[in-house]
Amino acid sequence: MDLIKNGKIQLVINTPLGETSRYDEYAIGWAALENKVSFITTLSAAATAVKAIQKKKKAGSPSRAYRSISKRALVRNVPTVNI
């Protein structure tokens, strides 16, 4: 959480496993939200994000924050990425 609060994290991929991790999921999610850090909560959205980042790097395009690629993917857990 300190890394999120100190601006050291740019993207959080938080996929909880079972009921025991719900507290951690909530705390990490709120820390990301409060500090304007993009976060992903599904494996399919994470895989889509990785593919988009790899494609951007391969193309030599300037990097952008993930939140500028697609806010809808983060809000609705829909893996849509506009490249």
Helices and strands as residue ranges (DSSP letters): H 2-5, E 11-13, G 19-21, H 22-34, E 38-40, H 43-59, H 66-69, H 71-76
